[in-house]
């Protein structure tokens, strides 16, 4: 009987310690996108990215203009009856192939711009990460959650217990007002 009472009291003590430990945890949250847009260097990155994107788009537009011009000249010659049917089929296949190449180039531009964006923002992302880590350690936070919107329009966190908004602390670490 005494052993059972001892086990029960140890169980209650364990439950009490666990409950106390859970209450002692400290949680924070912030929106990293909001902070990143305020960081020094983002405007310069955006400007460099826009210039890079514009240079790639200009090449694509030149290719598209050349294709359009050739197609219009071909259409006129075809409508005037100056192009035999077999030559018309060959030209049509060539135009189709060049159109597909333009679409592939458009996808390439998208990928290159995203890669360049990542490259330009990486040092800022590292700075932001380091500031969040420092705030977490200095503030004794168990976890800091991202509350920024995801692709579906909800934050990455749909429900959390009360937590501290650590945005001001991270901004202070980054010397952002």
C-alpha positions in Angstrom: 0.0 0.0 0.0 2.8 2.3 0.9 4.5 1.7 -2.5 1.3 2.5 -4.3 1.0 5.8 -2.4 4.7 6.6 -3.2 4.2 5.9 -6.9 1.0 8.1 -7.0 2.7 11.0 -5.2 5.7 10.7 -7.6 3.3 10.7 -10.5 1.6 13.8 -9.2 5.0 15.5 -8.6 6.1 14.6 -12.2 2.8 16.1 -13.6 3.2 19.2 -11.5 6.8 19.7 -12.7 5.8 19.1 -16.3 2.9 21.6 -16.1 5.3 24.2 -14.5 7.8 23.6 -17.2 5.2 24.1 -20.0 4.1 27.4 -18.4 7.7 28.6 -18.2 8.1 28.4 -22.0 8.2 31.7 -23.8 7.0 32.1 -27.4 7.4 34.9 -29.9 6.3 35.7 -33.4 7.1 38.1 -36.2 6.7 38.6 -40.0 10.1 38.3 -41.6 8.9 39.7 -44.9 7.8 42.9 -43.2 11.2 43.3 -41.6 13.1 42.4 -44.7 11.4 45.1 -46.7 12.6 47.7 -44.2 16.3 46.6 -44.1 19.0 48.8 -45.6 20.2 47.3 -48.8 16.8 46.0 -50.0 16.2 49.0 -52.2 19.6 48.6 -53.9 18.9 44.9 -54.4 15.5 45.7 -55.9 17.1 48.2 -58.3 19.8 45.8 -59.3 17.3 43.0 -59.8 15.1 45.3 -62.0 18.0 46.3 -64.2 19.0 42.6 -64.6 15.4 41.6 -65.4 15.0 44.5 -67.9 18.2 43.4 -69.7 16.9 39.9 -70.0 13.5 41.0 -71.1 15.0 43.3 -73.7 16.7 40.4 -75.4 13.5 38.4 -75.4 11.6 41.4 -76.8 14.1 41.8 -79.6 13.8 38.1 -80.5 10.0 38.4 -80.5 10.1 41.6 -82.6 12.3 39.8 -85.2 10.0 36.8 -85.3 6.9 39.0 -85.6 8.6 41.0 -88.5 9.6 37.8 -90.3 6.1 36.3 -89.8 4.4 39.5 -91.2 6.7 39.4 -94.3 6.0 35.8 -94.8 2.2 36.3 -94.4 2.2 39.0 -97.0 4.2 36.9 -99.4 1.9 33.9 -98.8 -1.2 36.0 -99.3 0.2 37.4 -102.5 0.7 33.9 -103.7 4.5 34.1 -103.8 5.1 31.1 -101.5 4.5 27.6 -102.6 2.5 25.3 -100.2 5.5 23.1 -99.3 7.6 26.1 -98.5 4.7 27.5 -96.4 4.5 24.3 -94.3 8.3 24.5 -93.7 8.1 28.1 -92.7 5.1 27.4 -90.4 7.0 24.7 -88.6 10.0 27.0 -88.3 7.8 29.8 -86.8 6.3 27.3 -84.4 9.7 26.2 -83.3 10.9 29.7 -82.7 7.7 30.5 -80.8 8.4 27.6 -78.5 12.0 28.8 -78.0 10.6 32.2 -77.0 8.4 30.6 -74.4 11.4 28.6 -73.1 13.4 31.8 -72.9 10.6 33.4 -70.9 10.8 30.6 -68.4 14.5 30.9 -68.3 14.1 34.6 -67.5 11.8 33.7 -64.6 14.3 31.2 -63.2 17.3 33.5 -63.7 15.5 36.5 -62.0 14.5 34.3 -59.0 18.1 33.0 -58.7 19.4 36.6 -58.9 16.9 37.7 -56.3 18.0 34.9 -53.9 21.7 35.8 -54.5 21.1 39.6 -53.8 18.9 39.0 -50.8 21.0 36.2 -49.2 23.3 38.5 -47.2 20.2 40.3 -45.8 18.5 37.1 -45.0 21.5 35.9 -43.1 21.5 39.2 -41.1 17.9 38.8 -40.3 18.3 35.2 -39.3 21.2 36.2 -37.0 19.2 39.0 -35.4 16.2 36.6 -34.8 18.6 34.1 -33.2 20.1 36.7 -31.0 16.7 38.0 -29.9 15.6 34.4 -29.2 18.6 33.7 -27.0 18.7 37.0 -25.2 14.9 37.0 -24.6 14.9 33.4 -23.4 12.4 32.3 -26.1 11.6 28.7 -26.6 10.3 29.3 -30.1 9.8 32.3 -32.4 7.2 31.7 -35.1 6.8 33.2 -38.6 3.4 34.9 -39.1 3.9 36.0 -42.7 1.4 35.1 -45.3 1.9 31.9 -47.2 1.0 31.2 -50.9 -2.6 30.4 -49.9 -3.1 33.6 -47.9 -2.9 32.2 -44.4 0.1 32.6 -42.1 2.3 29.6 -41.6 0.7 29.4 -38.1 -3.0 28.9 -38.0 -3.2 28.8 -34.2 -0.8 29.5 -31.4 -1.1 30.2 -27.7 -0.3 33.8 -26.7 3.1 34.9 -27.8 5.2 38.0 -27.8 5.6 40.0 -31.0 9.4 40.2 -31.3 9.3 42.4 -34.4 10.5 45.5 -32.5 13.3 43.6 -30.8 14.6 42.2 -34.2 14.3 45.6 -35.8 16.4 47.1 -32.9 19.0 44.4 -33.5 19.2 45.4 -37.2 19.1 49.2 -36.4 15.8 49.6 -38.2 13.2 52.1 -37.1 
